[in-house]
Amino acid sequence: MNLPQTPSFRLDGKRALVAGASSGIGEACAVALAEAGAEVTLAARRADKLQALASALGDTGSTAEALAMDVADTAATAALVAEHGPFDILVNSAGLARHGPAIDTAEDDFNAVADLNIKGAFFLTRAVAKGLIASGKPGSLINISSQMAHVGGIDRSVYCATKHAVEGFTKAMAIEWGPHGIRINTVCPTFIRTALTRQTFDDPERAKWVEEKIKLGRIGEVEDIMGPVVFLASEAAAMITGTSLLVDGGWTAD
């Protein structure tokens, strides 16, 4: 009897680019991909943080290199991806949030968030895809989105708008690049405990609101994102494209 075999979750021989790798979710994703065997290029603006992470990963026997990159600078990003690619895997965790009431939102804040979360994400994803198509290689492209790409949130009109946009271009790109064997998906976390979310959890009223909305009854940790990202990057997710993986503790279930 010939039994089916589970596809591998290993990423040996794959090259991965992780944008926003200097802290938080991006750093955790880089560690997860490296542990799964990928050769990881760590990208962010803070070169010193990247170098420290690359050294730490090297000490574990993983292969990692640091690459200073500002995703909001689309021309420079495209040039860097072309120079250092092609990459089999992209995880884009670079993002920005400036929360506040919609009625008080300044145009400069709107532009800053949109430039990184939509424009930067779009052109970074395109740059990696162009390299794969030119080399005739398949690949897995993952943008770290948010549960706020599927619902609304207090003081988050701009952030929600940008993350909804990421879901939209993900679907369109999946249709366009599917014939090339390139998969593209999003991971949509709930509130994850990082330095960037500390302000929310320091506000008792906001912390209570978050905890009440998460059905599993706890705040998310960066480790909760590591497995889903490795899964989507691997052959275990070979038939998954153009969709979102919600890691939200049940936030969007109602």
C-alpha positions as CSV (number, residue, x, y, z in Angstrom):
1,M,0.0,0.0,0.0
2,N,1.4,3.4,-1.0
3,L,0.7,5.9,1.7
4,P,0.7,9.7,1.0
5,Q,3.7,11.6,2.3
6,T,3.4,14.8,4.2
7,P,5.2,17.6,2.2
8,S,8.3,19.0,3.9
9,F,8.2,22.0,6.1
10,R,11.9,22.4,5.7
11,L,13.4,25.2,3.7
12,D,16.9,23.9,3.0
13,G,18.5,25.4,-0.1
14,K,16.0,28.3,-0.1
15,R,17.0,32.0,0.0
16,A,14.7,34.2,2.1
17,L,14.4,38.0,2.3
18,V,12.9,39.3,5.5
19,A,12.0,43.0,5.5
20,G,11.5,44.6,8.9
21,A,13.8,42.0,10.5
22,S,15.4,44.3,13.1
23,S,12.7,43.7,15.8
24,G,9.4,42.2,16.8
25,I,7.5,40.0,14.3
26,G,10.1,40.4,11.5
27,E,12.9,39.3,13.8
28,A,10.9,36.3,14.9
29,C,10.1,35.4,11.3
30,A,13.8,35.6,10.3
31,V,14.7,33.2,13.2
32,A,11.9,30.8,12.2
33,L,13.0,30.6,8.5
34,A,16.6,30.2,9.5
35,E,15.7,27.4,11.9
36,A,13.9,25.7,9.0
37,G,17.1,25.7,6.9
38,A,16.7,28.9,4.8
39,E,19.6,31.2,4.0
40,V,18.2,34.5,5.3
41,T,18.8,38.0,4.2
42,L,17.8,40.4,7.0
43,A,16.6,43.8,5.8
44,A,15.6,47.0,7.7
45,R,16.8,50.5,8.2
46,R,18.7,49.8,11.4
47,A,21.9,48.1,10.2
48,D,23.3,47.7,13.7
49,K,20.3,45.7,14.9
50,L,20.5,43.5,11.7
51,Q,24.1,42.8,12.2
52,A,23.5,41.7,15.8
53,L,20.8,39.3,14.7
54,A,22.9,38.0,11.8
55,S,25.7,37.3,14.3
56,A,23.3,35.6,16.7
57,L,21.9,33.4,14.0
58,G,25.4,32.5,12.8
59,D,26.2,31.3,16.3
60,T,23.4,28.8,16.0
61,G,24.8,27.4,12.7
62,S,22.3,29.3,10.5
63,T,23.3,31.4,7.4
64,A,22.2,35.0,7.6
65,E,23.4,38.4,6.2
66,A,22.4,41.9,7.0
67,L,21.1,44.3,4.3
68,A,20.3,47.9,5.1
69,M,17.0,48.7,3.3
70,D,14.2,51.3,3.6
71,V,11.1,49.7,2.0
72,A,9.5,53.1,1.6
73,D,12.3,54.0,-0.9
74,T,10.9,51.9,-3.7
75,A,13.7,52.6,-6.2
76,A,16.5,51.8,-3.9
77,T,14.7,48.7,-2.7
78,A,14.1,47.4,-6.2
79,A,17.8,47.9,-6.9
80,L,18.9,46.0,-3.8
81,V,16.5,43.1,-4.5
82,A,17.8,42.9,-8.1
83,E,21.4,43.0,-6.9
84,H,21.1,40.4,-4.1
85,G,18.3,38.2,-5.4
86,P,16.6,36.2,-6.6
87,F,14.9,35.2,-3.4
88,D,12.8,32.1,-3.1
89,I,10.9,33.5,-0.1
90,L,9.8,37.0,0.9
91,V,8.5,37.9,4.3
92,N,7.6,41.6,4.5
93,S,7.1,42.7,8.1
94,A,8.0,46.4,7.5
95,G,5.1,48.5,8.6
96,L,4.0,51.7,10.3
97,A,1.0,52.7,12.4
98,R,0.0,56.2,13.5
99,H,-3.3,55.7,15.3
100,G,-5.8,58.4,16.1
101,P,-9.4,59.5,15.3
102,A,-10.1,59.8,11.5
103,I,-11.4,63.3,12.0
104,D,-8.0,64.4,13.4
105,T,-5.8,62.6,10.9
106,A,-3.2,64.8,9.3
107,E,-2.4,64.3,5.6
108,D,1.3,63.8,6.4
109,D,0.5,60.9,8.7
110,F,-1.8,59.4,6.2
111,N,0.9,59.6,3.5
112,A,3.7,58.2,5.7
113,V,1.6,55.1,6.7
114,A,0.4,54.6,3.1
115,D,3.8,55.0,1.6
116,L,5.2,52.1,3.7
117,N,2.2,49.8,4.2
118,I,0.8,50.0,0.7
119,K,3.3,51.5,-1.8
120,G,6.4,50.0,-0.1
121,A,4.8,46.6,0.3
122,F,3.5,46.5,-3.3
123,F,6.8,47.4,-4.9
124,L,8.9,45.2,-2.6
125,T,6.7,42.3,-3.5
126,R,6.9,43.1,-7.1
127,A,10.7,43.4,-7.0
128,V,11.0,39.9,-5.6
129,A,8.5,38.5,-8.0
130,K,10.4,40.1,-11.0
131,G,13.5,38.3,-9.9
132,L,11.8,35.0,-9.6
133,I,10.1,35.3,-13.0
134,A,13.4,36.4,-14.7
135,S,15.1,33.3,-13.3
136,G,12.2,30.9,-14.0
137,K,11.9,30.0,-10.3
138,P,8.8,29.5,-8.2
139,G,8.5,31.2,-4.8
140,S,6.4,32.1,-1.8
141,L,5.8,35.7,-1.0
142,I,4.3,36.6,2.4
143,N,3.2,40.1,3.6
144,I,2.6,40.5,7.3
145,S,-0.8,42.1,7.3
146,S,-3.2,42.4,10.2
147,Q,-6.5,41.2,11.6
148,M,-7.4,44.9,10.9
149,A,-7.3,44.0,7.2
150,H,-10.6,42.2,7.9
151,V,-12.4,44.4,10.5
152,G,-12.3,48.0,11.8
153,G,-10.7,49.2,14.9
154,I,-10.7,52.2,17.3
155,D,-8.6,55.0,16.0
156,R,-7.3,52.8,13.2
157,S,-9.0,54.1,10.0
158,V,-5.7,54.8,8.2
159,Y,-4.0,51.6,9.3
160,C,-7.1,49.5,8.4
161,A,-7.3,51.2,5.0
162,T,-3.7,50.2,4.2
163,K,-4.0,46.7,5.4
164,H,-7.2,46.1,3.5
165,A,-5.3,47.4,0.4
166,V,-2.6,44.7,1.0
167,E,-5.2,42.0,1.0
168,G,-6.5,43.4,-2.3
169,F,-3.2,43.4,-4.2
170,T,-2.4,40.0,-2.8
171,K,-5.4,38.5,-4.5
172,A,-4.6,40.3,-7.8
173,M,-0.9,39.3,-7.7
174,A,-1.8,35.7,-7.0
175,I,-3.9,35.5,-10.1
176,E,-1.2,37.2,-12.2
177,W,1.8,35.2,-10.9
178,G,0.2,31.8,-10.3
179,P,1.2,30.6,-13.8
180,H,4.8,31.2,-12.8
181,G,4.5,29.0,-9.7
182,I,4.7,32.1,-7.4
183,R,2.4,32.0,-4.4
184,I,1.5,35.1,-2.5
185,N,-0.4,35.2,0.8
186,T,-0.7,37.3,3.9
187,V,-0.4,36.5,7.6
188,C,-2.9,38.6,9.7
189,P,-1.9,38.7,13.4
190,T,-4.0,40.0,16.3
191,F,-2.3,42.3,18.8
192,I,1.2,40.8,19.3
193,R,3.3,41.8,22.3
194,T,6.2,43.8,20.9
195,A,7.9,47.1,21.6
196,L,5.6,48.8,19.1
197,T,2.4,47.6,20.9
198,R,3.6,48.5,24.4
199,Q,1.7,51.8,24.3
200,T,-1.6,50.0,23.7
201,F,-1.0,47.6,26.6
202,D,0.1,50.4,28.9
203,D,-3.4,51.9,28.5
204,P,-5.7,49.8,30.8
205,E,-8.8,50.6,28.9
206,R,-7.3,49.6,25.5
207,A,-5.7,46.5,27.0
208,K,-9.1,45.4,28.4
209,W,-10.7,46.0,25.0
210,V,-8.0,43.8,23.3
211,E,-8.2,41.0,25.8
212,E,-12.0,40.9,25.6
213,K,-11.9,40.6,21.8
214,I,-9.4,37.7,21.7
215,K,-11.4,34.6,22.2
216,L,-8.4,32.5,23.4
217,G,-8.0,34.9,26.3
218,R,-4.4,36.0,25.9
219,I,-2.3,38.5,24.0
220,G,-0.4,37.1,21.0
221,E,3.3,36.5,21.2
222,V,5.8,36.7,18.3
223,E,6.2,32.9,18.6
224,D,2.6,32.6,17.4
225,I,3.6,34.0,14.0
226,M,6.7,31.9,13.5
227,G,5.0,28.6,12.6
228,P,2.4,30.1,10.2
229,V,5.2,31.9,8.3
230,V,7.3,28.7,7.9
231,F,4.2,26.8,6.8
232,L,3.3,29.3,4.1
233,A,6.9,29.5,2.9
234,S,7.2,25.7,2.6
235,E,6.0,23.0,0.3
236,A,3.4,22.1,2.9
237,A,1.5,25.1,1.6
238,A,2.0,24.4,-2.1
239,M,-1.6,24.8,-3.0
240,I,-2.2,28.0,-1.0
241,T,-2.2,31.4,-2.7
242,G,-4.1,34.6,-2.8
243,T,-5.5,34.3,0.7
244,S,-4.8,35.3,4.3
245,L,-3.9,33.2,7.3
246,L,-5.6,34.8,10.3
247,V,-3.6,34.4,13.5
248,D,-6.0,36.4,15.6
249,G,-7.1,34.1,18.5
250,G,-10.6,34.2,17.2
251,W,-10.9,38.1,17.1
252,T,-12.7,38.0,13.7
253,A,-14.9,35.0,14.5
254,D,-17.8,37.2,15.4
